[in-house]
């Protein structure tokens, strides 16, 4: 088992990365919690919930199974979870376990942050994508006008990452997760970026996966320890997300996965970076890797004005400008503000090149 500690302003918490950890919960949860509330989704529950329950058989445990997907990250689901916690008499010495991907981690963490003004929670990510969202304490639910617009910073007590649970992931989820690893590599580790560009996701070995995840987590850990509440360098972790979140919303969160949308956002950020900084970026290398690994790259007939409207709802927007994380070069990010007209013109060129395969 690999471990590392994250030092937040409120406490230090461990990240455990290893095999069969879901069956060792009693060893990993040492505090005598009064009750444990597991929040998961229907797919994860069918595969792993019983293992967790077996590992906690000496505890008072309740659980709630949500519908899979962003459709569950709503104020209605949040209220339902709060109500269940109250009915089942959780108290301030209770624990919430977020067992699932990013959606479950976000909403379960937000429930923990606000139930009786805050109780402990543990992240148990079950996707590659959630290596990113489970660390750093960002918790939220969606609003109909945008993603993650209602939330807070609330640090978990631990992150338990059982690699075994990644073996059941479909290829689309592997693609989605690796987009966030690519993001972190572009921000802070050129050597990792080169290694990933040489990796075929269909032939991914367990050793490669563990190494890539560990290196990516290390990058995020270093950034959030410098800037826990996103006042400076943590903003760089939004690389690719301004366009990515807009694409998710444009397609109503059901045509493209989060990481797949972020992958397009990463390409767009590199595209703008080349123009803005007049530096050669690994745009063609990333495009070819995404193409080889079957990421969705063609969006004919997309309404760019409508897409821009979704982008304007992004919480990183300032007044009449839209903020993008760009790269002066790999490992050198910078936040730059653009007018709506500039971004619309860039998108017109970008999607024309993308649909023509000419990036």
PyMOL commands that set and color helices and strands:
alter all, ss='L'
color gray80, all
select helices_A, chain A and resi 21-23+25-28+42-55+70-72+75-87+102-117+130-133+163-166+171-188+190-197+201-203+206-226+233-238+241-250+258-277+283-292+304-312+340-356
alter helices_A, ss='H'
color red, helices_A
select strands_A, chain A and resi 2-7+12-18+36-41+61-66+95-100+120-125+138-143+146-153+158-162+321-329+332-339
alter strands_A, ss='S'
color yellow, strands_A
deselect
rebuild
show_as cartoon
